[in-house]
């Protein structure tokens, strides 16, 4: 990472930062916390829920889809 960042003239980021971005992307793609925890190897689902601040937008999306399914919204 250090060498590649230097060669490309970009800011170096930590491996942990890449992992955080990956988990954030999976949340945005709509995967469940359980699926994400399994994918990234979190030993406990509570670790995945540390990203809870990213999940609330998904709740609105879920509610909207349920309303469409029920016929409330077209």
PDB file of N, CA, C and O in Angstrom:
ATOM      1  N   UNK A   1       0.831  -1.198   0.000  1.00  0.00           N
ATOM      2  CA  UNK A   1       0.000   0.000   0.000  1.00  0.00           C
ATOM      3  C   UNK A   1       0.866   1.249   0.000  1.00  0.00           C
ATOM      4  O   UNK A   1       0.631   2.188  -0.760  1.00  0.00           O
ATOM      5  N   UNK A   2       1.862   1.242   0.859  1.00  0.00           N
ATOM      6  CA  UNK A   2       2.705   2.429   0.988  1.00  0.00           C
ATOM      7  C   UNK A   2       3.416   2.726  -0.327  1.00  0.00           C
ATOM      8  O   UNK A   2       3.398   3.854  -0.819  1.00  0.00           O
ATOM      9  N   UNK A   3       4.049   1.683  -0.892  1.00  0.00           N
ATOM     10  CA  UNK A   3       4.801   1.878  -2.140  1.00  0.00           C
ATOM     11  C   UNK A   3       3.868   2.264  -3.284  1.00  0.00           C
ATOM     12  O   UNK A   3       4.158   3.191  -4.041  1.00  0.00           O
ATOM     13  N   UNK A   4       2.744   1.549  -3.409  1.00  0.00           N
ATOM     14  CA  UNK A   4       1.805   1.832  -4.491  1.00  0.00           C
ATOM     15  C   UNK A   4       1.225   3.232  -4.411  1.00  0.00           C
ATOM     16  O   UNK A   4       1.077   3.912  -5.426  1.00  0.00           O
ATOM     17  N   UNK A   5       0.899   3.656  -3.199  1.00  0.00           N
ATOM     18  CA  UNK A   5       0.360   5.010  -3.010  1.00  0.00           C
ATOM     19  C   UNK A   5       1.393   6.055  -3.404  1.00  0.00           C
ATOM     20  O   UNK A   5       1.077   7.050  -4.056  1.00  0.00           O
ATOM     21  N   UNK A   6       2.623   5.810  -2.999  1.00  0.00           N
ATOM     22  CA  UNK A   6       3.697   6.755  -3.314  1.00  0.00           C
ATOM     23  C   UNK A   6       3.929   6.826  -4.823  1.00  0.00           C
ATOM     24  O   UNK A   6       4.080   7.910  -5.388  1.00  0.00           O
ATOM     25  N   UNK A   7       3.956   5.661  -5.466  1.00  0.00           N
ATOM     26  CA  UNK A   7       4.167   5.621  -6.919  1.00  0.00           C
ATOM     27  C   UNK A   7       3.069   6.343  -7.684  1.00  0.00           C
ATOM     28  O   UNK A   7       3.326   6.977  -8.708  1.00  0.00           O
ATOM     29  N   UNK A   8       1.832   6.241  -7.176  1.00  0.00           N
ATOM     30  CA  UNK A   8       0.693   6.862  -7.849  1.00  0.00           C
ATOM     31  C   UNK A   8       0.444   8.299  -7.415  1.00  0.00           C
ATOM     32  O   UNK A   8      -0.390   9.000  -7.989  1.00  0.00           O
ATOM     33  N   UNK A   9       1.179   8.727  -6.393  1.00  0.00           N
ATOM     34  CA  UNK A   9       1.015  10.092  -5.911  1.00  0.00           C
ATOM     35  C   UNK A   9      -0.325  10.331  -5.232  1.00  0.00           C
ATOM     36  O   UNK A   9      -0.873  11.432  -5.294  1.00  0.00           O
ATOM     37  N   UNK A  10      -0.847   9.298  -4.586  1.00  0.00           N
ATOM     38  CA  UNK A  10      -2.123   9.438  -3.892  1.00  0.00           C
ATOM     39  C   UNK A  10      -1.923   9.219  -2.396  1.00  0.00           C
ATOM     40  O   UNK A  10      -0.936   8.625  -1.964  1.00  0.00           O
ATOM     41  N   UNK A  11      -2.870   9.706  -1.628  1.00  0.00           N
ATOM     42  CA  UNK A  11      -2.807   9.578  -0.176  1.00  0.00           C
ATOM     43  C   UNK A  11      -2.871   8.100   0.215  1.00  0.00           C
ATOM     44  O   UNK A  11      -3.701   7.354  -0.305  1.00  0.00           O
ATOM     45  N   UNK A  12      -2.024   7.691   1.104  1.00  0.00           N
ATOM     46  CA  UNK A  12      -2.002   6.317   1.597  1.00  0.00           C
ATOM     47  C   UNK A  12      -3.144   6.117   2.585  1.00  0.00           C
ATOM     48  O   UNK A  12      -3.370   6.945   3.468  1.00  0.00           O
ATOM     49  N   UNK A  13      -3.855   5.016   2.425  1.00  0.00           N
ATOM     50  CA  UNK A  13      -4.886   4.679   3.397  1.00  0.00           C
ATOM     51  C   UNK A  13      -4.546   3.329   4.010  1.00  0.00           C
ATOM     52  O   UNK A  13      -3.798   2.534   3.443  1.00  0.00           O
ATOM     53  N   UNK A  14      -5.117   3.096   5.182  1.00  0.00           N
ATOM     54  CA  UNK A  14      -4.846   1.841   5.880  1.00  0.00           C
ATOM     55  C   UNK A  14      -5.707   0.716   5.306  1.00  0.00           C
ATOM     56  O   UNK A  14      -6.761   0.962   4.720  1.00  0.00           O
ATOM     57  N   UNK A  15      -5.243  -0.513   5.483  1.00  0.00           N
ATOM     58  CA  UNK A  15      -6.016  -1.674   5.069  1.00  0.00           C
ATOM     59  C   UNK A  15      -7.387  -1.645   5.750  1.00  0.00           C
ATOM     60  O   UNK A  15      -8.398  -1.979   5.131  1.00  0.00           O
ATOM     61  N   UNK A  16      -7.418  -1.249   7.017  1.00  0.00           N
ATOM     62  CA  UNK A  16      -8.687  -1.155   7.738  1.00  0.00           C
ATOM     63  C   UNK A  16      -9.657  -0.222   7.027  1.00  0.00           C
ATOM     64  O   UNK A  16     -10.861  -0.478   6.999  1.00  0.00           O
ATOM     65  N   UNK A  17      -9.137   0.856   6.454  1.00  0.00           N
ATOM     66  CA  UNK A  17      -9.995   1.796   5.731  1.00  0.00           C
ATOM     67  C   UNK A  17     -10.616   1.139   4.501  1.00  0.00           C
ATOM     68  O   UNK A  17     -11.774   1.398   4.174  1.00  0.00           O
ATOM     69  N   UNK A  18      -9.851   0.295   3.826  1.00  0.00           N
ATOM     70  CA  UNK A  18     -10.386  -0.441   2.680  1.00  0.00           C
ATOM     71  C   UNK A  18     -11.495  -1.394   3.127  1.00  0.00           C
ATOM     72  O   UNK A  18     -12.525  -1.524   2.465  1.00  0.00           O
ATOM     73  N   UNK A  19     -11.267  -2.050   4.249  1.00  0.00           N
ATOM     74  CA  UNK A  19     -12.254  -2.981   4.792  1.00  0.00           C
ATOM     75  C   UNK A  19     -13.552  -2.240   5.147  1.00  0.00           C
ATOM     76  O   UNK A  19     -14.650  -2.719   4.864  1.00  0.00           O
ATOM     77  N   UNK A  20     -13.404  -1.072   5.766  1.00  0.00           N
ATOM     78  CA  UNK A  20     -14.565  -0.254   6.119  1.00  0.00           C
ATOM     79  C   UNK A  20     -15.337   0.143   4.854  1.00  0.00           C
ATOM     80  O   UNK A  20     -16.566   0.081   4.823  1.00  0.00           O
ATOM     81  N   UNK A  21     -14.610   0.545   3.829  1.00  0.00           N
ATOM     82  CA  UNK A  21     -15.260   0.929   2.572  1.00  0.00           C
ATOM     83  C   UNK A  21     -15.991  -0.254   1.954  1.00  0.00           C
ATOM     84  O   UNK A  21     -17.082  -0.100   1.406  1.00  0.00           O
ATOM     85  N   UNK A  22     -15.391  -1.427   2.045  1.00  0.00           N
ATOM     86  CA  UNK A  22     -16.001  -2.640   1.502  1.00  0.00           C
ATOM     87  C   UNK A  22     -17.311  -2.958   2.233  1.00  0.00           C
ATOM     88  O   UNK A  22     -18.325  -3.246   1.597  1.00  0.00           O
ATOM     89  N   UNK A  23     -17.287  -2.906   3.555  1.00  0.00           N
ATOM     90  CA  UNK A  23     -18.500  -3.177   4.333  1.00  0.00           C
ATOM     91  C   UNK A  23     -19.565  -2.124   4.005  1.00  0.00           C
ATOM     92  O   UNK A  23     -20.740  -2.456   3.849  1.00  0.00           O
ATOM     93  N   UNK A  24     -19.163  -0.884   3.903  1.00  0.00           N
ATOM     94  CA  UNK A  24     -20.100   0.190   3.567  1.00  0.00           C
ATOM     95  C   UNK A  24     -20.738  -0.054   2.203  1.00  0.00           C
ATOM     96  O   UNK A  24     -21.938   0.157   2.030  1.00  0.00           O
ATOM     97  N   UNK A  25     -19.940  -0.498   1.237  1.00  0.00           N
ATOM     98  CA  UNK A  25     -20.450  -0.794  -0.098  1.00  0.00           C
ATOM     99  C   UNK A  25     -21.462  -1.941  -0.051  1.00  0.00           C
ATOM    100  O   UNK A  25     -22.508  -1.876  -0.696  1.00  0.00           O
ATOM    101  N   UNK A  26     -21.149  -2.986   0.709  1.00  0.00           N
ATOM    102  CA  UNK A  26     -22.077  -4.113   0.823  1.00  0.00           C
ATOM    103  C   UNK A  26     -23.405  -3.688   1.442  1.00  0.00           C
ATOM    104  O   UNK A  26     -24.467  -4.150   1.023  1.00  0.00           O
ATOM    105  N   UNK A  27     -23.343  -2.809   2.437  1.00  0.00           N
ATOM    106  CA  UNK A  27     -24.573  -2.281   3.044  1.00  0.00           C
ATOM    107  C   UNK A  27     -25.368  -1.516   1.998  1.00  0.00           C
ATOM    108  O   UNK A  27     -26.576  -1.708   1.865  1.00  0.00           O
ATOM    109  N   UNK A  28     -24.693  -0.653   1.260  1.00  0.00           N
ATOM    110  CA  UNK A  28     -25.353   0.148   0.235  1.00  0.00           C
ATOM    111  C   UNK A  28     -25.969  -0.740  -0.845  1.00  0.00           C
ATOM    112  O   UNK A  28     -26.997  -0.386  -1.422  1.00  0.00           O
ATOM    113  N   UNK A  29     -25.357  -1.875  -1.119  1.00  0.00           N
ATOM    114  CA  UNK A  29     -25.868  -2.801  -2.124  1.00  0.00           C
ATOM    115  C   UNK A  29     -27.066  -3.597  -1.604  1.00  0.00           C
ATOM    116  O   UNK A  29     -27.710  -4.322  -2.363  1.00  0.00           O
ATOM    117  N   UNK A  30     -27.364  -3.458  -0.304  1.00  0.00           N
ATOM    118  CA  UNK A  30     -28.560  -4.056   0.243  1.00  0.00           C
ATOM    119  C   UNK A  30     -28.382  -5.402   0.929  1.00  0.00           C
ATOM    120  O   UNK A  30     -29.369  -6.063   1.249  1.00  0.00           O
ATOM    121  N   UNK A  31     -27.157  -5.814   1.157  1.00  0.00           N
ATOM    122  CA  UNK A  31     -26.937  -7.083   1.842  1.00  0.00           C
ATOM    123  C   UNK A  31     -27.246  -6.951   3.331  1.00  0.00           C
ATOM    124  O   UNK A  31     -27.085  -5.882   3.921  1.00  0.00           O
ATOM    125  N   UNK A  32     -27.685  -8.036   3.915  1.00  0.00           N
ATOM    126  CA  UNK A  32     -28.029  -8.029   5.336  1.00  0.00           C
ATOM    127  C   UNK A  32     -26.778  -8.015   6.198  1.00  0.00           C
ATOM    128  O   UNK A  32     -25.690  -8.373   5.746  1.00  0.00           O
ATOM    129  N   UNK A  33     -26.948  -7.600   7.440  1.00  0.00           N
ATOM    130  CA  UNK A  33     -25.825  -7.591   8.385  1.00  0.00           C
ATOM    131  C   UNK A  33     -25.271  -9.001   8.582  1.00  0.00           C
ATOM    132  O   UNK A  33     -24.062  -9.189   8.720  1.00  0.00           O
ATOM    133  N   UNK A  34     -26.155  -9.978   8.593  1.00  0.00           N
ATOM    134  CA  UNK A  34     -25.718 -11.364   8.776  1.00  0.00           C
ATOM    135  C   UNK A  34     -24.843 -11.808   7.599  1.00  0.00           C
ATOM    136  O   UNK A  34     -23.791 -12.414   7.797  1.00  0.00           O
ATOM    137  N   UNK A  35     -25.279 -11.506   6.390  1.00  0.00           N
ATOM    138  CA  UNK A  35     -24.509 -11.877   5.205  1.00  0.00           C
ATOM    139  C   UNK A  35     -23.160 -11.163   5.179  1.00  0.00           C
ATOM    140  O   UNK A  35     -22.144 -11.757   4.817  1.00  0.00           O
ATOM    141  N   UNK A  36     -23.156  -9.900   5.559  1.00  0.00           N
ATOM    142  CA  UNK A  36     -21.910  -9.122   5.574  1.00  0.00           C
ATOM    143  C   UNK A  36     -20.957  -9.681   6.623  1.00  0.00           C
ATOM    144  O   UNK A  36     -19.770  -9.865   6.356  1.00  0.00           O
ATOM    145  N   UNK A  37     -21.476  -9.948   7.810  1.00  0.00           N
ATOM    146  CA  UNK A  37     -20.636 -10.496   8.885  1.00  0.00           C
ATOM    147  C   UNK A  37     -19.985 -11.795   8.442  1.00  0.00           C
ATOM    148  O   UNK A  37     -18.802 -12.024   8.697  1.00  0.00           O
ATOM    149  N   UNK A  38     -20.755 -12.640   7.781  1.00  0.00           N
ATOM    150  CA  UNK A  38     -20.224 -13.902   7.294  1.00  0.00           C
ATOM    151  C   UNK A  38     -19.156 -13.668   6.228  1.00  0.00           C
ATOM    152  O   UNK A  38     -18.120 -14.332   6.227  1.00  0.00           O
ATOM    153  N   UNK A  39     -19.406 -12.742   5.338  1.00  0.00           N
ATOM    154  CA  UNK A  39     -18.490 -12.455   4.223  1.00  0.00           C
ATOM    155  C   UNK A  39     -17.145 -11.922   4.699  1.00  0.00           C
ATOM    156  O   UNK A  39     -16.096 -12.332   4.201  1.00  0.00           O
ATOM    157  N   UNK A  40     -17.178 -11.007   5.666  1.00  0.00           N
ATOM    158  CA  UNK A  40     -15.929 -10.369   6.099  1.00  0.00           C
ATOM    159  C   UNK A  40     -15.301 -11.049   7.311  1.00  0.00           C
ATOM    160  O   UNK A  40     -14.224 -10.661   7.762  1.00  0.00           O
ATOM    161  N   UNK A  41     -15.985 -12.067   7.835  1.00  0.00           N
ATOM    162  CA  UNK A  41     -15.399 -12.844   8.917  1.00  0.00           C
ATOM    163  C   UNK A  41     -15.552 -12.256  10.304  1.00  0.00           C
ATOM    164  O   UNK A  41     -14.755 -12.555  11.194  1.00  0.00           O
ATOM    165  N   UNK A  42     -16.561 -11.427  10.504  1.00  0.00           N
ATOM    166  CA  UNK A  42     -16.807 -10.927  11.856  1.00  0.00           C
ATOM    167  C   UNK A  42     -17.227 -12.099  12.734  1.00  0.00           C
ATOM    168  O   UNK A  42     -18.156 -12.832  12.396  1.00  0.00           O
ATOM    169  N   UNK A  43     -16.553 -12.273  13.840  1.00  0.00           N
ATOM    170  CA  UNK A  43     -16.878 -13.379  14.742  1.00  0.00           C
ATOM    171  C   UNK A  43     -18.224 -13.195  15.419  1.00  0.00           C
ATOM    172  O   UNK A  43     -18.863 -14.164  15.830  1.00  0.00           O
ATOM    173  N   UNK A  44     -18.648 -11.947  15.532  1.00  0.00           N
ATOM    174  CA  UNK A  44     -19.877 -11.624  16.236  1.00  0.00           C
ATOM    175  C   UNK A  44     -20.628 -10.584  15.414  1.00  0.00           C
ATOM    176  O   UNK A  44     -20.021  -9.635  14.918  1.00  0.00           O
ATOM    177  N   UNK A  45     -21.937 -10.749  15.263  1.00  0.00           N
ATOM    178  CA  UNK A  45     -22.747  -9.809  14.486  1.00  0.00           C
ATOM    179  C   UNK A  45     -22.689  -8.398  15.054  1.00  0.00           C
ATOM    180  O   UNK A  45     -22.913  -7.430  14.328  1.00  0.00           O
ATOM    181  N   UNK A  46     -22.389  -8.270  16.349  1.00  0.00           N
ATOM    182  CA  UNK A  46     -22.289  -6.945  16.965  1.00  0.00           C
ATOM    183  C   UNK A  46     -21.204  -6.103  16.314  1.00  0.00           C
ATOM    184  O   UNK A  46     -21.314  -4.878  16.263  1.00  0.00           O
ATOM    185  N   UNK A  47     -20.172  -6.741  15.824  1.00  0.00           N
ATOM    186  CA  UNK A  47     -19.104  -6.007  15.134  1.00  0.00           C
ATOM    187  C   UNK A  47     -19.671  -5.368  13.869  1.00  0.00           C
ATOM    188  O   UNK A  47     -19.373  -4.213  13.564  1.00  0.00           O
ATOM    189  N   UNK A  48     -20.479  -6.114  13.144  1.00  0.00           N
ATOM    190  CA  UNK A  48     -21.087  -5.584  11.922  1.00  0.00           C
ATOM    191  C   UNK A  48     -22.033  -4.439  12.253  1.00  0.00           C
ATOM    192  O   UNK A  48     -22.116  -3.463  11.507  1.00  0.00           O
ATOM    193  N   UNK A  49     -22.741  -4.552  13.362  1.00  0.00           N
ATOM    194  CA  UNK A  49     -23.681  -3.501  13.740  1.00  0.00           C
ATOM    195  C   UNK A  49     -22.996  -2.208  14.166  1.00  0.00           C
ATOM    196  O   UNK A  49     -23.671  -1.210  14.419  1.00  0.00           O
ATOM    197  N   UNK A  50     -21.689  -2.208  14.249  1.00  0.00           N
ATOM    198  CA  UNK A  50     -20.970  -0.944  14.466  1.00  0.00           C
ATOM    199  C   UNK A  50     -21.151  -0.015  13.265  1.00  0.00           C
ATOM    200  O   UNK A  50     -20.899   1.187  13.346  1.00  0.00           O
ATOM    201  N   UNK A  51     -21.590  -0.594  12.162  1.00  0.00           N
ATOM    202  CA  UNK A  51     -21.875   0.173  10.953  1.00  0.00           C
ATOM    203  C   UNK A  51     -23.351   0.573  10.902  1.00  0.00           C
ATOM    204  O   UNK A  51     -23.857   0.965   9.850  1.00  0.00           O
ATOM    205  N   UNK A  52     -24.029   0.475  12.030  1.00  0.00           N
ATOM    206  CA  UNK A  52     -25.475   0.712  12.079  1.00  0.00           C
ATOM    207  C   UNK A  52     -25.875   2.065  11.500  1.00  0.00           C
ATOM    208  O   UNK A  52     -26.968   2.205  10.952  1.00  0.00           O
ATOM    209  N   UNK A  53     -25.010   3.046  11.615  1.00  0.00           N
ATOM    210  CA  UNK A  53     -25.330   4.368  11.089  1.00  0.00           C
ATOM    211  C   UNK A  53     -25.547   4.338   9.576  1.00  0.00           C
ATOM    212  O   UNK A  53     -26.128   5.270   9.020  1.00  0.00           O
ATOM    213  N   UNK A  54     -25.095   3.294   8.914  1.00  0.00           N
ATOM    214  CA  UNK A  54     -25.288   3.188   7.470  1.00  0.00           C
ATOM    215  C   UNK A  54     -26.563   2.430   7.098  1.00  0.00           C
ATOM    216  O   UNK A  54     -27.015   2.507   5.956  1.00  0.00           O
ATOM    217  N   UNK A  55     -27.140   1.708   8.044  1.00  0.00           N
ATOM    218  CA  UNK A  55     -28.326   0.920   7.770  1.00  0.00           C
ATOM    219  C   UNK A  55     -29.642   1.700   7.759  1.00  0.00           C
ATOM    220  O   UNK A  55     -30.562   1.258   7.070  1.00  0.00           O
ATOM    221  N   UNK A  56     -29.811   2.828   8.466  1.00  0.00           N
ATOM    222  CA  UNK A  56     -31.120   3.488   8.508  1.00  0.00           C
ATOM    223  C   UNK A  56     -31.709   3.813   7.144  1.00  0.00           C
ATOM    224  O   UNK A  56     -32.921   3.704   6.960  1.00  0.00           O
ATOM    225  N   UNK A  57     -30.879   4.210   6.184  1.00  0.00           N
ATOM    226  CA  UNK A  57     -31.419   4.527   4.858  1.00  0.00           C
ATOM    227  C   UNK A  57     -32.053   3.293   4.231  1.00  0.00           C
ATOM    228  O   UNK A  57     -32.971   3.407   3.418  1.00  0.00           O
ATOM    229  N   UNK A  58     -31.578   2.143   4.598  1.00  0.00           N
ATOM    230  CA  UNK A  58     -32.145   0.901   4.088  1.00  0.00           C
ATOM    231  C   UNK A  58     -33.549   0.675   4.642  1.00  0.00           C
ATOM    232  O   UNK A  58     -34.388   0.075   3.970  1.00  0.00           O
ATOM    233  N   UNK A  59     -33.813   1.147   5.854  1.00  0.00           N
ATOM    234  CA  UNK A  59     -35.124   0.977   6.450  1.00  0.00           C
ATOM    235  C   UNK A  59     -36.185   1.716   5.640  1.00  0.00           C
ATOM    236  O   UNK A  59     -37.287   1.200   5.451  1.00  0.00           O
ATOM    237  N   UNK A  60     -35.872   2.897   5.166  1.00  0.00           N
ATOM    238  CA  UNK A  60     -36.801   3.669   4.333  1.00  0.00           C
ATOM    239  C   UNK A  60     -37.047   2.921   3.024  1.00  0.00           C
ATOM    240  O   UNK A  60     -38.183   2.822   2.560  1.00  0.00           O
ATOM    241  N   UNK A  61     -35.990   2.405   2.444  1.00  0.00           N
ATOM    242  CA  UNK A  61     -36.117   1.661   1.189  1.00  0.00           C
ATOM    243  C   UNK A  61     -37.002   0.416   1.378  1.00  0.00           C
ATOM    244  O   UNK A  61     -37.851   0.118   0.537  1.00  0.00           O
ATOM    245  N   UNK A  62     -36.798  -0.292   2.469  1.00  0.00           N
ATOM    246  CA  UNK A  62     -37.606  -1.474   2.759  1.00  0.00           C
ATOM    247  C   UNK A  62     -39.077  -1.087   2.911  1.00  0.00           C
ATOM    248  O   UNK A  62     -39.959  -1.736   2.349  1.00  0.00           O
ATOM    249  N   UNK A  63     -39.334  -0.024   3.675  1.00  0.00           N
ATOM    250  CA  UNK A  63     -40.716   0.424   3.886  1.00  0.00           C
ATOM    251  C   UNK A  63     -41.370   0.813   2.563  1.00  0.00           C
ATOM    252  O   UNK A  63     -42.532   0.486   2.320  1.00  0.00           O
ATOM    253  N   UNK A  64     -40.627   1.507   1.716  1.00  0.00           N
ATOM    254  CA  UNK A  64     -41.166   1.900   0.415  1.00  0.00           C
ATOM    255  C   UNK A  64     -41.513   0.687  -0.441  1.00  0.00           C
ATOM    256  O   UNK A  64     -42.573   0.645  -1.065  1.00  0.00           O
ATOM    257  N   UNK A  65     -40.635  -0.282  -0.470  1.00  0.00           N
ATOM    258  CA  UNK A  65     -40.884  -1.482  -1.270  1.00  0.00           C
ATOM    259  C   UNK A  65     -42.084  -2.265  -0.736  1.00  0.00           C
ATOM    260  O   UNK A  65     -42.866  -2.816  -1.511  1.00  0.00           O
ATOM    261  N   UNK A  66     -42.224  -2.310   0.573  1.00  0.00           N
ATOM    262  CA  UNK A  66     -43.380  -2.997   1.158  1.00  0.00           C
ATOM    263  C   UNK A  66     -44.675  -2.264   0.821  1.00  0.00           C
ATOM    264  O   UNK A  66     -45.703  -2.891   0.564  1.00  0.00           O
ATOM    265  N   UNK A  67     -44.618  -0.939   0.824  1.00  0.00           N
ATOM    266  CA  UNK A  67     -45.805  -0.156   0.470  1.00  0.00           C
ATOM    267  C   UNK A  67     -46.196  -0.386  -0.984  1.00  0.00           C
ATOM    268  O   UNK A  67     -47.379  -0.484  -1.309  1.00  0.00           O
ATOM    269  N   UNK A  68     -45.200  -0.470  -1.851  1.00  0.00           N
ATOM    270  CA  UNK A  68     -45.472  -0.738  -3.267  1.00  0.00           C
ATOM    271  C   UNK A  68     -46.099  -2.114  -3.419  1.00  0.00           C
ATOM    272  O   UNK A  68     -47.075  -2.287  -4.150  1.00  0.00           O
ATOM    273  N   UNK A  69     -45.538  -3.075  -2.732  1.00  0.00           N
ATOM    274  CA  UNK A  69     -46.055  -4.456  -2.791  1.00  0.00           C
ATOM    275  C   UNK A  69     -47.505  -4.516  -2.313  1.00  0.00           C
ATOM    276  O   UNK A  69     -48.325  -5.249  -2.865  1.00  0.00           O
ATOM    277  N   UNK A  70     -47.801  -3.743  -1.292  1.00  0.00           N
ATOM    278  CA  UNK A  70     -49.144  -3.727  -0.712  1.00  0.00           C
ATOM    279  C   UNK A  70     -50.107  -2.923  -1.563  1.00  0.00           C
ATOM    280  O   UNK A  70     -51.323  -3.048  -1.412  1.00  0.00           O
ATOM    281  N   UNK A  71     -49.578  -2.097  -2.458  1.00  0.00           N
ATOM    282  CA  UNK A  71     -50.432  -1.314  -3.343  1.00  0.00           C
ATOM    283  C   UNK A  71     -50.657   0.108  -2.890  1.00  0.00           C
ATOM    284  O   UNK A  71     -51.467   0.816  -3.489  1.00  0.00           O
ATOM    285  N   UNK A  72     -49.962   0.559  -1.842  1.00  0.00           N
ATOM    286  CA  UNK A  72     -50.140   1.918  -1.334  1.00  0.00           C
ATOM    287  C   UNK A  72     -49.512   2.953  -2.273  1.00  0.00           C
ATOM    288  O   UNK A  72     -49.996   4.078  -2.391  1.00  0.00           O
ATOM    289  N   UNK A  73     -48.435   2.551  -2.932  1.00  0.00           N
ATOM    290  CA  UNK A  73     -47.689   3.470  -3.804  1.00  0.00           C
ATOM    291  C   UNK A  73     -47.534   2.813  -5.166  1.00  0.00           C
ATOM    292  O   UNK A  73     -47.348   1.601  -5.264  1.00  0.00           O
ATOM    293  N   UNK A  74     -47.612   3.611  -6.197  1.00  0.00           N
ATOM    294  CA  UNK A  74     -47.426   3.056  -7.538  1.00  0.00           C
ATOM    295  C   UNK A  74     -46.165   3.571  -8.156  1.00  0.00           C
ATOM    296  O   UNK A  74     -45.841   3.212  -9.288  1.00  0.00           O
TER     297      UNK A  74
END
